[in-house]
Amino acid sequence: MFKKLILLGLLLGLGFGVMVLTTRGSHFEVHTTLDMDESPARVWQHLVQVADWPRWWPGVERVVLECPLAIGTKIGLQLRGRPEQDPAIVVRLEPGSQLVWQRNGVFGSRAGTGVLLQRAGTGSKVQVSNTIDGPQAFLARFTGREAFVKYQRTLLAALQKDLGSSPVVEQKKD
């Protein structure tokens, strides 16, 4: 019995190792967009006040930013229910329109979060993106899409509420 357990453990470990090696190039990406009646400039000013994120960003308990936002800036994000992790690193910053950061994921993966702002009429189109590159992406394709979309919708609604913005009602064209 003991030999069978050891053999089963070895086979599981081997299978896991093969999965990690063969999924290193995997990519997972989810986007959710919401139209708001606030200008991109107002949304951007709200977004870059990172110390205020815990007030409206679901799951964020604390944010530590040691210097102004720029490419390469480290963002210390403490997430609810998660032990301290490596800081997120700003990898893309286009003032007024885009902020993207990445952090280490599991099994050597990279996880990214981004916010893209675009003008939409007199308001804004706000898009939240989550990406994962590496073995974790392979797993996320099976288990994560719906959870990411639900979270992104909750995040966008919380941002909209904190801005005091009302939803944009699309007009039907005849």
C-alpha positions in Angstrom: 0.0 0.0 0.0 2.8 2.4 0.9 4.6 1.7 -2.4 1.4 2.5 -4.3 1.0 5.8 -2.5 4.7 6.7 -3.2 4.2 5.7 -6.9 0.9 7.7 -7.1 2.7 10.7 -5.5 5.6 10.5 -8.0 3.1 10.2 -11.0 1.2 13.2 -9.7 4.4 15.2 -9.3 5.6 14.2 -12.7 2.2 15.1 -14.3 2.3 18.5 -12.5 5.8 19.2 -13.7 4.9 18.3 -17.3 1.8 20.7 -17.0 4.0 23.5 -15.7 6.6 23.0 -18.5 4.1 22.7 -21.3 1.9 25.7 -20.3 4.7 28.3 -19.7 3.6 30.0 -22.9 -0.2 30.1 -22.0 -2.0 33.4 -22.1 -5.4 34.3 -20.5 -7.1 37.7 -20.9 -10.5 39.1 -19.8 -11.8 42.6 -20.3 -15.0 44.3 -19.0 -16.1 47.8 -20.1 -18.5 50.3 -18.6 -19.7 53.6 -20.0 -19.8 56.4 -17.4 -21.0 60.0 -17.6 -17.7 61.3 -16.1 -14.9 62.7 -18.3 -11.8 60.6 -18.8 -9.8 63.3 -16.9 -12.0 63.1 -13.8 -11.9 59.3 -13.8 -8.1 59.4 -14.3 -7.7 61.8 -11.3 -9.7 59.4 -9.2 -7.8 56.4 -10.4 -4.3 57.7 -9.7 -5.2 58.5 -6.1 -4.0 55.0 -5.2 -4.1 55.6 -1.4 -7.9 55.8 -1.8 -8.2 52.5 -3.6 -9.2 50.6 -0.4 -12.3 52.9 -0.1 -13.7 51.7 -3.4 -11.6 48.9 -5.0 -13.1 45.6 -3.9 -10.6 43.4 -2.1 -7.9 46.0 -1.7 -7.1 46.6 2.0 -4.0 48.7 1.8 -1.9 50.4 -0.9 1.7 51.6 -0.4 3.2 53.8 -3.1 6.7 54.9 -2.4 7.0 57.3 -5.3 4.8 58.9 -7.9 3.3 56.6 -10.6 5.7 56.0 -13.4 6.8 53.0 -15.4 8.7 50.8 -13.0 7.0 52.1 -9.9 6.3 49.5 -7.2 2.8 49.3 -5.8 2.5 47.5 -2.6 -1.0 46.0 -2.7 -2.4 44.2 0.3 -5.4 42.2 -0.7 -8.1 41.0 1.6 -7.5 37.4 2.7 -4.2 37.1 1.0 -0.7 37.1 2.6 1.8 39.7 1.6 2.9 39.3 -2.0 5.6 40.8 -4.2 4.7 44.3 -5.1 3.0 45.1 -8.4 5.2 46.9 -11.0 3.7 49.6 -13.3 4.5 48.4 -16.8 2.5 50.8 -18.8 1.4 54.3 -18.0 -0.2 56.8 -20.4 -1.3 59.7 -18.3 -5.0 60.3 -18.7 -5.7 57.1 -20.5 -4.0 53.9 -19.3 -2.5 52.3 -16.2 -1.2 48.7 -16.2 0.7 46.8 -13.6 1.9 43.2 -13.2 2.9 41.0 -10.3 4.2 37.5 -9.9 1.5 34.8 -10.1 1.7 31.1 -9.2 4.0 28.6 -10.8 6.2 31.3 -12.3 3.3 33.1 -14.0 2.8 36.9 -14.4 -0.6 38.4 -13.6 -1.5 41.8 -14.8 -4.3 44.4 -14.2 -5.0 47.3 -16.4 -7.4 50.2 -16.7 -8.0 51.9 -20.0 -10.0 55.2 -20.4 -11.4 56.5 -23.6 -13.8 59.3 -24.4 -17.3 58.2 -25.2 -19.5 61.2 -26.2 -19.5 63.5 -23.2 -18.4 60.7 -20.8 -15.9 57.9 -20.6 -15.6 54.2 -21.6 -13.7 52.6 -18.8 -12.2 49.1 -19.4 -10.7 46.9 -16.8 -8.4 44.1 -18.0 -6.8 41.1 -16.3 -4.1 39.0 -17.9 -2.1 36.0 -16.9 0.9 34.6 -18.7 2.3 31.2 -17.8 0.9 28.0 -16.3 -1.6 29.9 -14.1 -3.3 31.1 -17.4 -3.8 27.5 -18.5 -5.7 26.9 -15.2 -7.6 30.2 -15.4 -9.1 29.3 -18.7 -11.0 26.4 -17.0 -12.0 28.1 -13.8 -11.6 31.8 -13.9 -13.3 33.6 -16.7 -16.7 34.0 -15.0 -15.1 35.0 -11.7 -12.9 37.6 -13.4 -15.9 39.1 -15.2 -18.0 39.2 -12.1 -15.1 40.9 -10.2 -14.5 43.4 -13.0 -18.2 44.3 -13.1 -18.2 44.8 -9.3 -15.0 46.9 -9.5 -16.4 49.2 -12.3 -19.7 49.6 -10.4 -17.8 50.6 -7.2 -15.6 53.1 -9.2 -18.8 54.6 -10.7 -20.5 54.8 -7.3 -17.4 56.4 -5.7 -17.2 59.0 -8.5 -20.9 59.7 -7.8 -21.6 59.0 -11.5 -24.8 57.6 -12.9 -24.9 55.0 -15.6 -25.0 56.1 -19.2 -28.3 55.1 -20.8 -27.9 54.2 -24.4 -30.3 55.9 -26.8 -32.0 53.7 -29.4 -31.5 54.9 -32.9 -34.5 54.8 -35.3 
